[in-house]
């Protein structure tokens, strides 16, 4: 069980993998840091088969990155722009994968929408920084869905 950001659409979303020369990842367990070399193209978008649990969109890819950078966000915005050539919208989800059935209640889904020409890198940063465990009174999760439209 862990946090996940995924993109969903009614049109196919191609997978993206970092160039082989950037497949660098160092995890320091002692101080809790992750170093991925700082390369802006060091992220992946992999097919996400469990998206049906969260959305009715037929296609989804899961974002795999060590952390947000503006360069990565700009590349993801370009990716979403390309996806919008084939579909009217792309949903960006930040969820907790699996096991939410064991908590007090089903998660609250917070939704927002933005047109692509107003979509900026800060929207991706904010989505990634949302606190999924923001309800301290109950053991209830929050999921976030940002719909980007043409």
Contact map, one row per residue, 1 for C-alpha under 8 A:
111000000000000000000000000000000000000000000000000000000000000000000000000000000000000000000001111000000000000000000000000000000000000000000000000000
111100000000000000000000000000000000000000000000000000000000000000000000000000000000000000000001110000000000000000000000000000000000000000000000000000
111110000000000000000000000000000000000000000000000000000000000000000000000000000000000000000111100000000000000000000000000000000000000000000000000000
011111000000000000000000000000000000000000000000000000000000011000000000000000000000000000001111100000000000000000000000000000000000000000000000000000
001111100000000000000000000000000000000000000000000000000000011000000000000000000000000000011110000000000000000000000000000000010000000000000000000000
000111110000000000000000000000000000000000000001000000000001111000000000000000000000000000011100000000000000000000000000000000000000000000000000000000
000011111000000000000000000000000000000000000000000000000001111000000000000000000000000001111000000000000000000000000000000000000000000000000000000000
000001111100100000000000000000000000000000000000001000101111100000000000000000000000000001111000000000000000000000000000000000000000000000000000000000
000000111111100000000000000000000000000000000000000000001111000000000000000000000010001011100000000000000000000000000000000000000000000000000000000000
000000011111000000000000000000000000000000000000000000001110000000000000000000000000001011000000000000000000000000000000000000000000000000000000000000
000000001111100000000000000000000000000000000000000000000110000000000000000000000010011000000000000000000000000000000000000000000000000000000000000000
000000001111110000000000000000000000000000000000000000000111000000000000000000000000000000000000000000000000000000000000000000000000000000000000000000
000000011011111000000000000000000000000000000000000000000011100000000000000000000010000000000000000000000000000000000000000000000000000000000000000000
000000000001111100000000000000000000000000001010000000000000100000000000000000000000000000000000000000000000000000000000000000000000000000000000000000
000000000000111110000000000000000000000000011110000000000000100000000000000000000000000000000000000000000000000000000000000000000000000000000000000000
000000000000011111000000000000000000000000111100000000000000000000000000000000000000000000000000000000000000000000000000000000000000000000000000000000
000000000000001111100000000000000000000001111100000000000000000000000000000000000000000000000000000000000000000000000000000000000000000000000000000000
000000000000000111110110000000000000000011110000000000000000000000000000000000000000000000000000000000000000000000000000000000000000000000000000000000
000000000000000011111110000000000000000011000000000000000000000000000000000000000000000000000000000000000000000000000000000000000000000000000000000000
000000000000000001111110000000000000000000000000000000000000000000000000000000000000000000000000000000000000000000000000000000000000000000000000000000
000000000000000000111111000000000000000000000000000000000000000000000000000000000000000000000000000000000000000000000000000000000000000000000000000000
000000000000000001111111000000000000101011000000000000000000000000000000000000000000000000000000000000000000000000000000000000000000000000000000000000
000000000000000001111111100000000001000001000000000000000000000000000000000000000000000000000000000000000000000000000000000000000000000000000000000000
000000000000000000001111110000000001100000000000000000000000000000000000000000000000000000000000000000000000000000000000000000000000000000000000000000
000000000000000000000011111000000111100000000000000000000000000000000000000000000000000000000000000000000000000000000000000000000000000000000000000000
000000000000000000000001111100000111000000000000000000000000000000000000000000000000000000000000000000000000000000000000000000000000000000000000000000
000000000000000000000000111110011110000000000000000000000000000000000000000000000000000000000000000000000000000000000000000000000000000000000000000000
000000000000000000000000011111111100000000000000000000000000000000000000000000000000000000000000000000000000000000000000000000000000000000000000000000
000000000000000000000000001111111000000000000000000000000000000000000000000000000000000000000000000000000000000000000000000000000000000000000000000000
000000000000000000000000000111110000000000000000000000000000000000000000000000000000000000000000000000000000000000000000000000000000000000000000000000
000000000000000000000000000111111000000000000000000000000000000000000000000000000000000000000000000000000000000000000000000000000000000000000000000000
000000000000000000000000001111111100000000000000000000000000000000000000000000000000000000000000000000000000000000000000000000000000000000000000000000
000000000000000000000000001110111110000000000000000000000000000000000000000000000000000000000000000000000000000000000000000000000000000000000000000000
000000000000000000000000111100011111000000000000000000000000000001000000000000000000000000000000000000000000000000000000000000000000000000000000000000
000000000000000000000000111000001111110000000000000000000000000001000000000000000000000000000000000000000000000000000000000000000000000000000000000000
000000000000000000000011110000000111111001000000000000000000000001000000000000000000000000000000000000000000000000000000000000000000000000000000000000
000000000000000000000101100000000011111000000000000000000000000000000000000000000000000000000000000000000000000000000000000000000000000000000000000000
000000000000000000000000000000000011111101000000000000000000000000000000000000000000000000000000000000000000000000000000000000000000000000000000000000
000000000000000000000100000000000001111111000000000000000000000000000000000000000000000000000000000000000000000000000000000000000000000000000000000000
000000000000000000000000000000000000011111100000000000000000000000001011000000000000000000000000000000000000000000000000000000000000000000000000000000
000000000000000001100100000000000000001111100000000000000000000000000011001000000000000000000000000000000000000000000000000000000000000000000000000000
000000000000000011100110000000000001011111110000000000000000000010000001000000000000000000000000000000000000000000000000000000000000000000000000000000
000000000000000111000000000000000000000111111000000000000000001111000001000000000000000000000000000000000000000000000000000000000000000000000000000000
000000000000001111000000000000000000000001111100000000000000011110000000000000000000000000000000000000000000000000000000000000000000000000000000000000
000000000000011110000000000000000000000000111110000000000000111100000000000000000000000000000000000000000000000000000000000000000000000000000000000000
000000000000001110000000000000000000000000011111000000000000111100000000000000000000000000000000000000000000000000000000000000000000000000000000000000
000000000000011000000000000000000000000000001111100000000011110000000000000000000000000000000000000000000000000000000000000000000000000000000000000000
000001000000000000000000000000000000000000000111111000000011110000000000000000000000000000000000000000000000000000000000000000000000000000000000000000
000000000000000000000000000000000000000000000011111100000001000000000000000000000000000000000000000000000000000000000000000000000000000000000000000000
000000000000000000000000000000000000000000000001111111000000000000000000000000000000000000000000000000000000000000000000000000000000000000000000000000
000000010000000000000000000000000000000000000001111111101011000000000000000000000000000000000000000000000000000000000000000000000000000000000000000000
000000000000000000000000000000000000000000000000111111111100000000000000000000000000000000000000000000000000000000000000000000000000000000000000000000
000000000000000000000000000000000000000000000000011111100000000000000000000000000000000000000000000000000000000000000000000000000000000000000000000000
000000000000000000000000000000000000000000000000011111110000000000000000000000000000000000000000000000000000000000000000000000000000000000000000000000
000000010000000000000000000000000000000000000000001111111000000000000000000000000000000000000000000000000000000000000000000000000000000000000000000000
000000000000000000000000000000000000000000000000000101111100000000000000000000000000000000000000000000000000000000000000000000000000000000000000000000
000000011100000000000000000000000000000000000000001100111111000000000000000000000000000000000000000000000000000000000000000000000000000000000000000000
000000011111000000000000000000000000000000000000000100011111000000000000000000000000000000000000000000000000000000000000000000000000000000000000000000
000000011111100000000000000000000000000000000011001000001111100000000000000000000000000000000000000000000000000000000000000000000000000000000000000000
000001111001100000000000000000000000000000000011101000001111110000000000000000000000000000000000000000000000000000000000000000000000000000000000000000
000001110000111000000000000000000000000000001111000000000011111000000000000000000000000000000000000000000000000000000000000000000000000000000000000000
000111100000000000000000000000000000000000011111000000000001111100000000000000000000000000000000000000000000000000000000000000000000000000000000000000
000111100000000000000000000000000000000000111100000000000000111110000000000000000000000000000000000000000000000000000000000000000000000000000000000000
000000000000000000000000000000000000000000111100000000000000011111000000000000000000000000000000000000000000000000000000000000000000000000000000000000
000000000000000000000000000000000000000001110000000000000000001111110000000000000000000000000000000000000000000000000000000000000000000000000000000000
000000000000000000000000000000000111000000100000000000000000000111110000000000000000000000000000000000000000000000000000000000000000000000000000000000
000000000000000000000000000000000000000000000000000000000000000011111000000000000000000000000000000000000000000000000000000000000000000000000000000000
000000000000000000000000000000000000000000000000000000000000000011111101100000000000000000000000000000000000000000000000000010010000000000000000000000
000000000000000000000000000000000000000100000000000000000000000000111111100000000000000000000000000000000000000000000000000000000000000000000000000000
000000000000000000000000000000000000000000000000000000000000000000011111110000000000000000000000000000000000000000000000100000000000000000000000000000
000000000000000000000000000000000000000110000000000000000000000000001111111000000000000000000000000000000000000000000000000000000000000000000000000000
000000000000000000000000000000000000000111100000000000000000000000011111111100000000000000000000000000000000000000000000000000000000000000000000000000
000000000000000000000000000000000000000000000000000000000000000000011111111110000000000000000000000000000000000000000000100110000000000000000000000000
000000000000000000000000000000000000000000000000000000000000000000000111111111000000000000000000000000000000000000000000100000000000000000000000000000
000000000000000000000000000000000000000010000000000000000000000000000011111111100000000000000000000000000000000000000000000000000000000000000000000000
000000000000000000000000000000000000000000000000000000000000000000000001111111110000000000000000000000000000000000000000000000000000000000000000000000
000000000000000000000000000000000000000000000000000000000000000000000000111111111000000000000000000000000000000000000011100000000000000000000000000000
000000000000000000000000000000000000000000000000000000000000000000000000011111111100000000000000000000000000000000000000000000000000000000000000000000
000000000000000000000000000000000000000000000000000000000000000000000000001111111110000000000000000000000000000000000000000000000000000000000000000000
000000000000000000000000000000000000000000000000000000000000000000000000000111111111000001000000000000000000000000000000000000000000000000000000000000
000000000000000000000000000000000000000000000000000000000000000000000000000011111111100000000000000000000000000000010000000000000000000000000000000000
000000000000000000000000000000000000000000000000000000000000000000000000000001111111110000000000000000000000000000000000000000000000000000000000000000
000000001010100000000000000000000000000000000000000000000000000000000000000000111111111001000000000000000000000000000000000000000000000000000000000000
000000000000000000000000000000000000000000000000000000000000000000000000000000011111111111000000000000000000000000000000000000000000000000000000000011
000000000000000000000000000000000000000000000000000000000000000000000000000000001111111100000000000000000000000000000000000000000000000000000000000000
000000000010000000000000000000000000000000000000000000000000000000000000000000000111111100000000000000000000000000000000000000000000000000000000000000
000000001110000000000000000000000000000000000000000000000000000000000000000000000011111111000000000000000000000000000000000000000000000000000000000000
000000000000000000000000000000000000000000000000000000000000000000000000000000000001111111000000000000000000000000000000000000000000000000000000000011
000000001100000000000000000000000000000000000000000000000000000000000000000000000001001111100000000000000000000000000000000000000000000000000000001111
000000111100000000000000000000000000000000000000000000000000000000000000000000010011001111110000000000000000000000000000000000000000000000000000001110
000000111000000000000000000000000000000000000000000000000000000000000000000000000000000011111000000000000000000000000000000000000000000000000000111100
000011110000000000000000000000000000000000000000000000000000000000000000000000000000000001111100000000000000000000000000000000000000000000000000111100
000111110000000000000000000000000000000000000000000000000000000000000000000000000000000000111110000000000000000000000000000000100000000000000011110000
001111000000000000000000000000000000000000000000000000000000000000000000000000000000000000011111000000000000000000000000000000110100000000000011100000
001110000000000000000000000000000000000000000000000000000000000000000000000000000000000000001111100000000000000000000000000000000001000000000111000000
111100000000000000000000000000000000000000000000000000000000000000000000000000000000000000000111110100000000000000000000000000000001000000001010000000
111100000000000000000000000000000000000000000000000000000000000000000000000000000000000000000011111100000000000000000000000000000000000000000000000000
110000000000000000000000000000000000000000000000000000000000000000000000000000000000000000000001111110000000000000000000000000000000000000000000000000
100000000000000000000000000000000000000000000000000000000000000000000000000000000000000000000000111111100000000000000000000000000000000000000000000000
000000000000000000000000000000000000000000000000000000000000000000000000000000000000000000000001111111100110000000000000000000000000000000001000000000
000000000000000000000000000000000000000000000000000000000000000000000000000000000000000000000000011111111100000000000000000000000000000000000000000000
000000000000000000000000000000000000000000000000000000000000000000000000000000000000000000000000001111110000000000000000000000000000000000000000000000
000000000000000000000000000000000000000000000000000000000000000000000000000000000000000000000000001111111100000000000000000000000000000000110000000000
000000000000000000000000000000000000000000000000000000000000000000000000000000000000000000000000000011111100000000000000000000000000000001110000000000
000000000000000000000000000000000000000000000000000000000000000000000000000000000000000000000000000010111110000000000000000000000000000000110000000000
000000000000000000000000000000000000000000000000000000000000000000000000000000000000000000000000000110111111000000000000000000000000000000011000000000
000000000000000000000000000000000000000000000000000000000000000000000000000000000000000000000000000100001111100000000000000000000000000000011110000000
000000000000000000000000000000000000000000000000000000000000000000000000000000000000000000000000000000000111110000000000000000000000000000011110000000
000000000000000000000000000000000000000000000000000000000000000000000000000000000000000000000000000000000011111000000000000000000000000000000111100000
000000000000000000000000000000000000000000000000000000000000000000000000000000000000000000000000000000000001111100000000000000000000000000000111100000
000000000000000000000000000000000000000000000000000000000000000000000000000000000000000000000000000000000000111110000000000000000000000000000001111000
000000000000000000000000000000000000000000000000000000000000000000000000000000000000000000000000000000000000011111000000000000000000000000000000111000
000000000000000000000000000000000000000000000000000000000000000000000000000000000000000000000000000000000000001111100000000000000000000000000000011110
000000000000000000000000000000000000000000000000000000000000000000000000000000000000000000000000000000000000000111110110000000000000000000000000011110
000000000000000000000000000000000000000000000000000000000000000000000000000000000000000000000000000000000000000011111110000000000000000000000000000111
000000000000000000000000000000000000000000000000000000000000000000000000000000001000000000000000000000000000000001111110000000000000000000000000000111
000000000000000000000000000000000000000000000000000000000000000000000000000000000000000000000000000000000000000000111110000000000000000000000000000001
000000000000000000000000000000000000000000000000000000000000000000000000000000000000000000000000000000000000000001111111000000000000000000000000000000
000000000000000000000000000000000000000000000000000000000000000000000000000010000000000000000000000000000000000001111111101000000000000000000000000100
000000000000000000000000000000000000000000000000000000000000000000000000000010000000000000000000000000000000000000000111111100000000000000000000000000
000000000000000000000000000000000000000000000000000000000000000000000100110010000000000000000000000000000000000000000011111110000000000000000000000000
000000000000000000000000000000000000000000000000000000000000000000000000000000000000000000000000000000000000000000000001111111000000000000000000000000
000000000000000000000000000000000000000000000000000000000000000000000000000000000000000000000000000000000000000000000011111111100000000000000000000000
000000000000000000000000000000000000000000000000000000000000000000000000100000000000000000000000000000000000000000000001111111110000000000000000000000
000000000000000000000000000000000000000000000000000000000000000000010000100000000000000000000000000000000000000000000000111111111000000000000000000000
000000000000000000000000000000000000000000000000000000000000000000000000000000000000000000000000000000000000000000000000011111111100000000000000000000
000000000000000000000000000000000000000000000000000000000000000000000000000000000000000000001100000000000000000000000000001111111100000000000001010000
000010000000000000000000000000000000000000000000000000000000000000010000000000000000000000000100000000000000000000000000000111111100000000000000000000
000000000000000000000000000000000000000000000000000000000000000000000000000000000000000000000000000000000000000000000000000011111110000000000000000000
000000000000000000000000000000000000000000000000000000000000000000000000000000000000000000000100000000000000000000000000000001111111000000000001000000
000000000000000000000000000000000000000000000000000000000000000000000000000000000000000000000000000000000000000000000000000000001111110000000100000000
000000000000000000000000000000000000000000000000000000000000000000000000000000000000000000000011000000000000000000000000000000000111110000001110000000
000000000000000000000000000000000000000000000000000000000000000000000000000000000000000000000000000000000000000000000000000000000011111100111100000000
000000000000000000000000000000000000000000000000000000000000000000000000000000000000000000000000000000000000000000000000000000000011111100001100000000
000000000000000000000000000000000000000000000000000000000000000000000000000000000000000000000000000000000000000000000000000000000000111111111100000000
000000000000000000000000000000000000000000000000000000000000000000000000000000000000000000000000000000000000000000000000000000000000111111100000000000
000000000000000000000000000000000000000000000000000000000000000000000000000000000000000000000000000000000000000000000000000000000000001111100000000000
000000000000000000000000000000000000000000000000000000000000000000000000000000000000000000000000000000010000000000000000000000000000001111110000000000
000000000000000000000000000000000000000000000000000000000000000000000000000000000000000000000000000000111000000000000000000000000000101111111000000000
000000000000000000000000000000000000000000000000000000000000000000000000000000000000000000000000000000111111000000000000000000000000101001111100000000
000000000000000000000000000000000000000000000000000000000000000000000000000000000000000000000001000100000111000000000000000000000001111000111110000000
000000000000000000000000000000000000000000000000000000000000000000000000000000000000000000000010000000000011110000000000000000000011111000011111000000
000000000000000000000000000000000000000000000000000000000000000000000000000000000000000000001111000000000011110000000000000000000001000000001111100000
000000000000000000000000000000000000000000000000000000000000000000000000000000000000000000001110000000000000111000000000000000100100000000000111110000
000000000000000000000000000000000000000000000000000000000000000000000000000000000000000000111100000000000000111100000000000000000000000000000011111000
000000000000000000000000000000000000000000000000000000000000000000000000000000000000000000111000000000000000001111000000000000100000000000000001111100
000000000000000000000000000000000000000000000000000000000000000000000000000000000000000011110000000000000000001111000000000000000000000000000000111110
000000000000000000000000000000000000000000000000000000000000000000000000000000000000000011110000000000000000000011110010000000000000000000000000011111
000000000000000000000000000000000000000000000000000000000000000000000000000000000001000111000000000000000000000011110000000000000000000000000000001111
000000000000000000000000000000000000000000000000000000000000000000000000000000000001000110000000000000000000000000111000000000000000000000000000000111
